[in-house]
Amino acid sequence: MAPRQSTKTTITMAPAPEEPAPELLGQRKRPESGRYRLQVDRQTKGSYTTMEAAETAGMAIKQGHPILQVAVYDGVDSVNKLIELPKV
């Protein structure tokens, strides 16, 4: 068997970025902890400081996708309020 030829590999490191990359929200990191959480099909999509802001965002989603279950969860009182389209 023939001996292997030795090759030398050089590894160059890329320069470190000046600004840190923004952290992406994933399954391990929860969104900001506002009192009211907007949930779509039982998955938290965002949190809001006021109930009106959460309901407005939920109504916009519900109007675009009426089949989805959209709710606002109050983390302090542990109350879940379903968002429904107005009856016409």
BALO-904000 format. One line per field, with one value per atom (N, C-alpha, C): atom name; residue in one letter; residue number from 1; z, x negated, y negated. Coordinates in steps of 0.05 Angstrom, whole numbers, padded with zeros to 5 digits. Atoms other than C-alpha are relative to their C-alpha. Layout:
REM BALO-904000
atom: CA, ... .
res: A, ... .
n: NUM, ... .
Z: Z, ... .
X: X, ... .
Y: Y, ... .
//
This chain:
REM BALO-904000
atom: N, CA, C, N, CA, C, N, CA, C, N, CA, C, N, CA, C, N, CA, C, N, CA, C, N, CA, C, N, CA, C, N, CA, C, N, CA, C, N, CA, C, N, CA, C, N, CA, C, N, CA, C, N, CA, C, N, CA, C, N, CA, C, N, CA, C, N, CA, C, N, CA, C, N, CA, C, N, CA, C, N, CA, C, N, CA, C, N, CA, C, N, CA, C, N, CA, C, N, CA, C, N, CA, C, N, CA, C, N, CA, C, N, CA, C, N, CA, C, N, CA, C, N, CA, C, N, CA, C, N, CA, C, N, CA, C, N, CA, C, N, CA, C, N, CA, C, N, CA, C, N, CA, C, N, CA, C, N, CA, C, N, CA, C, N, CA, C, N, CA, C, N, CA, C, N, CA, C, N, CA, C, N, CA, C, N, CA, C, N, CA, C, N, CA, C, N, CA, C, N, CA, C, N, CA, C, N, CA, C, N, CA, C, N, CA, C, N, CA, C, N, CA, C, N, CA, C, N, CA, C, N, CA, C, N, CA, C, N, CA, C, N, CA, C, N, CA, C, N, CA, C, N, CA, C, N, CA, C, N, CA, C, N, CA, C, N, CA, C, N, CA, C, N, CA, C, N, CA, C, N, CA, C, N, CA, C, N, CA, C, N, CA, C, N, CA, C, N, CA, C, N, CA, C, N, CA, C .
res: M, M, M, A, A, A, P, P, P, R, R, R, Q, Q, Q, S, S, S, T, T, T, K, K, K, T, T, T, T, T, T, I, I, I, T, T, T, M, M, M, A, A, A, P, P, P, A, A, A, P, P, P, E, E, E, E, E, E, P, P, P, A, A, A, P, P, P, E, E, E, L, L, L, L, L, L, G, G, G, Q, Q, Q, R, R, R, K, K, K, R, R, R, P, P, P, E, E, E, S, S, S, G, G, G, R, R, R, Y, Y, Y, R, R, R, L, L, L, Q, Q, Q, V, V, V, D, D, D, R, R, R, Q, Q, Q, T, T, T, K, K, K, G, G, G, S, S, S, Y, Y, Y, T, T, T, T, T, T, M, M, M, E, E, E, A, A, A, A, A, A, E, E, E, T, T, T, A, A, A, G, G, G, M, M, M, A, A, A, I, I, I, K, K, K, Q, Q, Q, G, G, G, H, H, H, P, P, P, I, I, I, L, L, L, Q, Q, Q, V, V, V, A, A, A, V, V, V, Y, Y, Y, D, D, D, G, G, G, V, V, V, D, D, D, S, S, S, V, V, V, N, N, N, K, K, K, L, L, L, I, I, I, E, E, E, L, L, L, P, P, P, K, K, K, V, V, V .
n: 1, 1, 1, 2, 2, 2, 3, 3, 3, 4, 4, 4, 5, 5, 5, 6, 6, 6, 7, 7, 7, 8, 8, 8, 9, 9, 9, 10, 10, 10, 11, 11, 11, 12, 12, 12, 13, 13, 13, 14, 14, 14, 15, 15, 15, 16, 16, 16, 17, 17, 17, 18, 18, 18, 19, 19, 19, 20, 20, 20, 21, 21, 21, 22, 22, 22, 23, 23, 23, 24, 24, 24, 25, 25, 25, 26, 26, 26, 27, 27, 27, 28, 28, 28, 29, 29, 29, 30, 30, 30, 31, 31, 31, 32, 32, 32, 33, 33, 33, 34, 34, 34, 35, 35, 35, 36, 36, 36, 37, 37, 37, 38, 38, 38, 39, 39, 39, 40, 40, 40, 41, 41, 41, 42, 42, 42, 43, 43, 43, 44, 44, 44, 45, 45, 45, 46, 46, 46, 47, 47, 47, 48, 48, 48, 49, 49, 49, 50, 50, 50, 51, 51, 51, 52, 52, 52, 53, 53, 53, 54, 54, 54, 55, 55, 55, 56, 56, 56, 57, 57, 57, 58, 58, 58, 59, 59, 59, 60, 60, 60, 61, 61, 61, 62, 62, 62, 63, 63, 63, 64, 64, 64, 65, 65, 65, 66, 66, 66, 67, 67, 67, 68, 68, 68, 69, 69, 69, 70, 70, 70, 71, 71, 71, 72, 72, 72, 73, 73, 73, 74, 74, 74, 75, 75, 75, 76, 76, 76, 77, 77, 77, 78, 78, 78, 79, 79, 79, 80, 80, 80, 81, 81, 81, 82, 82, 82, 83, 83, 83, 84, 84, 84, 85, 85, 85, 86, 86, 86, 87, 87, 87, 88, 88, 88 .
Z: 00000, 00000, 00000, 00003, -00019, 00024, -00022, 00036, -00009, 00007, 00038, -00002, 00003, 00015, 00021, -00020, 00070, -00014, 00010, 00053, 00023, -00021, 00095, -00008, 00005, 00099, 00018, -00015, 00120, 00003, -00007, 00155, 00006, -00006, 00153, 00013, -00015, 00201, -00012, 00010, 00177, 00023, -00022, 00215, 00015, -00017, 00272, -00008, 00008, 00255, 00022, -00019, 00288, 00017, -00014, 00307, 00005, -00004, 00340, -00016, 00016, 00299, 00018, -00017, 00325, 00006, -00008, 00364, -00012, 00011, 00330, 00021, -00020, 00371, -00011, 00008, 00369, 00022, -00020, 00411, 00028, -00026, 00466, 00013, -00011, 00474, -00004, 00001, 00491, -00009, 00008, 00463, 00025, -00023, 00506, 00018, -00020, 00569, 00006, -00006, 00562, 00014, -00015, 00601, -00018, 00018, 00541, -00023, 00021, 00493, -00022, 00022, 00424, -00008, 00007, 00408, -00025, 00024, 00340, 00000, -00002, 00342, 00023, -00026, 00414, -00001, 00001, 00393, 00004, -00006, 00422, -00022, 00022, 00367, 00008, -00009, 00406, 00027, -00026, 00471, -00001, 00000, 00484, 00028, -00027, 00543, 00005, -00005, 00532, -00015, 00011, 00517, -00028, 00025, 00461, -00022, 00021, 00423, -00008, 00006, 00428, -00016, 00014, 00405, -00028, 00027, 00346, -00018, 00015, 00323, -00006, 00003, 00334, -00020, 00019, 00295, -00029, 00026, 00236, -00011, 00008, 00235, -00006, 00003, 00243, -00026, 00025, 00185, -00025, 00023, 00139, -00002, -00001, 00161, 00020, -00019, 00191, 00012, -00011, 00202, 00024, -00022, 00251, 00027, -00027, 00326, 00011, -00009, 00351, 00028, -00027, 00425, 00012, -00016, 00474, 00028, -00027, 00539, 00019, -00021, 00601, 00019, -00017, 00638, 00029, -00029, 00704, 00011, -00010, 00711, -00010, 00011, 00672, -00014, 00014, 00627, -00030, 00028, 00554, -00014, 00014, 00508, -00030, 00028, 00439, -00017, 00019, 00381, -00021, 00020, 00336, -00019, 00019, 00274, 00007, -00006, 00283, -00019, 00016, 00259, -00018, 00019, 00197, -00007 .
X: -00017, 00000, -00018, 00016, -00027, 00006, -00005, -00037, 00015, -00016, 00009, -00018, 00015, -00016, 00012, -00010, -00012, 00007, -00008, 00027, 00007, -00004, 00032, 00024, -00024, 00100, -00001, -00001, 00105, 00029, -00027, 00167, -00001, 00000, 00182, 00027, -00024, 00232, 00011, -00013, 00282, -00001, 00001, 00277, 00027, -00024, 00326, 00018, -00018, 00388, -00001, 00001, 00389, 00026, -00025, 00463, 00009, -00010, 00492, 00026, -00024, 00545, 00024, -00024, 00616, 00009, -00009, 00643, 00027, -00025, 00699, 00016, -00017, 00758, 00004, -00005, 00763, 00016, -00015, 00793, -00013, 00013, 00742, 00003, -00001, 00750, 00029, -00027, 00818, 00001, -00003, 00844, 00001, -00001, 00844, 00024, -00020, 00885, 00020, -00021, 00943, 00023, -00022, 01007, 00018, -00019, 01051, -00015, 00014, 01028, 00020, -00017, 01057, -00007, 00004, 01067, 00016, -00013, 01083, -00003, 00000, 01103, -00017, 00013, 01076, -00031, 00029, 01007, -00003, 00004, 00983, -00015, 00012, 00967, -00011, 00010, 00955, 00012, -00011, 00967, 00004, -00008, 00998, 00004, -00003, 01003, 00030, -00028, 01077, 00018, -00019, 01137, 00010, -00010, 01161, -00020, 00020, 01095, 00000, 00000, 01097, 00025, -00025, 01170, 00000, 00002, 01156, -00017, 00018, 01098, 00014, -00015, 01141, 00022, -00022, 01199, -00010, 00011, 01154, -00008, 00006, 01130, 00025, -00025, 01200, 00015, -00013, 01227, -00014, 00015, 01172, 00002, -00001, 01178, 00022, -00022, 01248, 00001, -00001, 01236, -00017, 00019, 01179, 00014, -00009, 01192, -00019, 00016, 01168, 00010, -00008, 01167, -00020, 00018, 01137, 00000, 00003, 01110, -00011, 00008, 01104, -00018, 00018, 01042, 00003, -00002, 01058, 00026, -00026, 01132, 00005, -00003, 01123, 00027, -00025, 01182, -00006, 00004, 01186, 00026, -00023, 01232, -00002, -00001, 01250, 00008, -00007, 01252, 00018, -00018, 01312, 00008, -00009, 01335, 00028, -00027, 01396, 00021, -00022, 01462, 00012, -00012, 01489, 00027 .
Y: 00023, 00000, -00025, 00025, -00069, -00018, 00019, -00120, -00024, 00024, -00179, -00024, 00024, -00245, -00020, 00019, -00297, -00026, 00026, -00359, -00018, 00019, -00420, -00018, 00016, -00455, -00025, 00024, -00527, -00009, 00009, -00551, -00030, 00029, -00625, -00007, 00007, -00655, -00027, 00025, -00708, -00020, 00020, -00774, -00001, 00001, -00781, -00023, 00022, -00823, -00021, 00022, -00891, -00001, 00001, -00887, 00029, -00027, -00825, 00005, -00007, -00789, -00001, 00001, -00800, 00029, -00026, -00741, 00006, -00008, -00704, 00015, -00014, -00679, 00028, -00028, -00604, 00014, -00015, -00549, -00003, 00002, -00559, -00028, 00027, -00634, -00010, 00010, -00664, -00029, 00028, -00729, -00018, 00018, -00791, 00005, -00009, -00783, -00022, 00019, -00831, 00015, -00012, -00819, 00016, -00012, -00802, 00014, -00015, -00747, 00007, -00007, -00738, 00029, -00028, -00664, 00007, -00010, -00634, 00030, -00029, -00561, 00010, -00007, -00557, -00005, 00007, -00583, -00030, 00028, -00649, -00014, 00015, -00699, -00027, 00026, -00763, -00007, 00009, -00800, -00030, 00029, -00868, -00009, 00011, -00914, -00007, 00006, -00931, 00021, -00019, -00887, -00010, 00011, -00934, 00005, -00005, -00928, 00029, -00029, -00852, 00007, -00006, -00850, -00011, 00012, -00896, 00018, -00017, -00852, 00027, -00025, -00790, -00001, 00004, -00818, -00002, 00002, -00834, 00028, -00027, -00762, 00016, -00015, -00734, -00008, 00009, -00777, 00012, -00012, -00751, 00030, -00029, -00679, 00008, -00004, -00666, 00029, -00027, -00591, 00004, -00002, -00601, -00007, 00007, -00602, -00021, 00023, -00670, -00007, 00006, -00686, -00019, 00017, -00737, 00012, -00012, -00707, -00021, 00018, -00750, 00015, -00014, -00726, -00005, 00007, -00760, 00013, -00011, -00739, 00029, -00027, -00673, 00003, 00000, -00689, 00001, -00002, -00668, -00010, 00011, -00709, 00005, -00006, -00683, -00025, 00022, -00733, 00012, -00010, -00723, -00023, 00020, -00759, -00009, 00009, -00803, 00013, -00012, -00772, -00022, 00020, -00808, 00008 .
//
